[in-house]
Amino acid sequence: MESWRDWRGADGWKLTDREIEHAKLEKEALEGTLTDGGTSPGEEAGEVKSAPRLFADIEALARMTHVAAPPKFVRRSKRTASAKYFAGDASGKDFGNTIVVDGVCHGEFGYWSGDVEKEDSNFKELANLVNGVTRAYKAGHLRST
């Protein structure tokens, strides 16, 4: 975790745009002026303090991967599909994805709404892929016929 960087929460994760805006407003109200900087920048060099959830995350990963081989689920699909990111970066103001089914490309691209645009990049990257797969399924592209 890059806990020394600006605008990180107590857990070490980057604050969302909304949380940053809120923190800036609080800081401005308390100090009267707004300056650059995060909630707890810390030191950039040397050792950094681990996030409180680090050990719980490691234990969860160990439990999930404590098998000789990954589980297999047998399904007889008549079609193949793959979901891909489209040119661009869904973590910004726009998004794009493609679903390739049996060699046919189904794609979409556009701009995030104002509410989604304020979300963090991890949310938008995952939402981009989930939205693409969901739309392809609803359009019938992923149903085995």
C-alpha positions as CSV (number, residue, x, y, z in Angstrom):
1,M,0.0,0.0,0.0
2,E,1.2,3.5,-0.8
3,S,0.1,4.9,2.5
4,W,2.5,7.8,2.3
5,R,0.8,9.2,-0.8
6,D,-1.8,12.0,-0.6
7,W,-5.5,11.3,-0.1
8,R,-5.2,7.8,1.4
9,G,-7.6,6.6,4.1
10,A,-6.6,5.0,7.4
11,D,-6.7,1.6,5.6
12,G,-4.1,2.8,3.0
13,W,-6.5,2.7,0.0
14,K,-7.0,5.9,-2.1
15,L,-10.0,7.9,-1.2
16,T,-12.8,8.2,-3.8
17,D,-13.2,11.5,-5.6
18,R,-16.2,12.2,-3.4
19,E,-14.2,11.5,-0.2
20,I,-11.4,13.8,-1.4
21,E,-13.8,16.6,-2.2
22,H,-15.4,16.2,1.2
23,A,-11.9,16.2,2.9
24,K,-10.9,19.3,1.0
25,L,-14.1,21.1,2.1
26,E,-13.6,20.0,5.8
27,K,-9.9,21.1,5.6
28,E,-10.9,24.5,4.1
29,A,-13.6,25.0,6.7
30,L,-11.1,24.3,9.5
31,E,-8.1,26.2,8.2
32,G,-9.8,28.9,6.1
33,T,-7.7,28.1,3.1
34,L,-7.2,25.1,0.9
35,T,-3.7,23.7,0.3
36,D,-2.6,20.7,-1.7
37,G,-2.0,17.6,0.3
38,G,-3.7,14.6,1.6
39,T,-5.2,13.5,4.8
40,S,-2.0,11.8,6.1
41,P,0.9,12.0,3.7
42,G,3.5,10.4,5.9
43,E,7.0,9.6,4.8
44,E,7.9,8.8,1.2
45,A,11.2,7.1,1.9
46,G,12.1,4.2,4.2
47,E,9.6,1.8,5.7
48,V,5.9,2.3,5.5
49,K,3.2,1.2,8.0
50,S,1.1,-1.7,6.8
51,A,-2.6,-1.2,6.4
52,P,-4.6,-2.6,9.3
53,R,-6.3,-5.2,7.1
54,L,-3.1,-6.6,5.6
55,F,-2.9,-9.8,7.8
56,A,-6.6,-10.5,7.3
57,D,-6.2,-10.2,3.5
58,I,-3.2,-12.6,3.6
59,E,-5.1,-15.1,5.6
60,A,-8.1,-14.9,3.2
61,L,-5.8,-15.4,0.2
62,A,-4.1,-18.4,1.9
63,R,-7.5,-20.0,2.6
64,M,-8.7,-19.4,-1.0
65,T,-5.5,-20.8,-2.5
66,H,-5.0,-23.7,-0.1
67,V,-5.9,-26.4,-2.6
68,A,-3.8,-28.8,-4.7
69,A,-5.5,-27.8,-7.9
70,P,-8.2,-25.2,-8.7
71,P,-11.8,-26.5,-8.7
72,K,-13.2,-27.4,-12.1
73,F,-16.7,-26.8,-13.3
74,V,-17.8,-28.8,-16.3
75,R,-20.1,-27.0,-18.7
76,R,-20.8,-28.0,-22.2
77,S,-21.0,-24.7,-24.1
78,K,-21.6,-24.6,-27.8
79,R,-20.1,-21.1,-28.1
80,T,-16.9,-19.4,-26.9
81,A,-16.7,-15.7,-25.8
82,S,-14.1,-13.4,-24.3
83,A,-14.5,-10.0,-22.7
84,K,-11.9,-7.3,-23.4
85,Y,-11.2,-3.7,-22.6
86,F,-11.6,-1.4,-25.5
87,A,-9.0,1.2,-26.5
88,G,-8.8,3.8,-23.8
89,D,-8.9,3.8,-20.1
90,A,-12.2,3.2,-18.2
91,S,-10.7,4.8,-15.1
92,G,-11.1,8.3,-16.7
93,K,-14.1,10.1,-18.1
94,D,-14.9,7.5,-20.8
95,F,-15.2,3.7,-21.1
96,G,-15.2,1.0,-23.7
97,N,-15.3,-2.8,-23.9
98,T,-15.8,-5.5,-26.4
99,I,-17.3,-9.0,-26.2
100,V,-16.1,-11.4,-28.9
101,V,-18.4,-14.3,-29.4
102,D,-17.6,-16.9,-32.0
103,G,-15.4,-14.4,-33.8
104,V,-18.0,-11.7,-33.9
105,C,-17.1,-8.5,-32.0
106,H,-19.8,-6.7,-30.0
107,G,-18.6,-3.4,-28.5
108,E,-19.7,-0.3,-26.7
109,F,-18.0,2.9,-25.7
110,G,-19.1,6.2,-24.2
111,Y,-18.7,8.6,-21.3
112,W,-19.4,7.9,-17.7
113,S,-22.3,9.8,-16.0
114,G,-21.3,12.5,-13.5
115,D,-22.0,10.2,-10.5
116,V,-19.9,7.3,-11.9
117,E,-17.1,9.6,-13.1
118,K,-16.5,10.6,-9.4
119,E,-15.9,6.9,-8.4
120,D,-12.4,5.5,-8.0
121,S,-10.6,3.9,-11.0
122,N,-10.9,0.3,-9.7
123,F,-14.7,0.7,-9.5
124,K,-14.9,2.1,-13.0
125,E,-12.6,-0.5,-14.6
126,L,-14.7,-3.3,-13.0
127,A,-18.0,-1.6,-13.9
128,N,-16.9,-1.3,-17.5
129,L,-16.3,-5.0,-17.8
130,V,-19.4,-6.1,-15.8
131,N,-21.6,-3.7,-17.8
132,G,-20.3,-5.0,-21.1
133,V,-20.9,-8.7,-20.1
134,T,-24.3,-7.9,-18.7
135,R,-25.4,-6.0,-21.9
136,A,-24.0,-8.8,-24.1
137,Y,-26.0,-11.4,-22.1
138,K,-29.2,-9.4,-22.2
139,A,-28.8,-9.0,-26.0
140,G,-28.5,-12.8,-26.3
141,H,-24.9,-12.9,-27.4
142,L,-23.8,-15.1,-24.5
143,R,-26.7,-17.6,-24.5
144,S,-25.8,-21.1,-25.8
145,T,-28.0,-22.0,-28.7
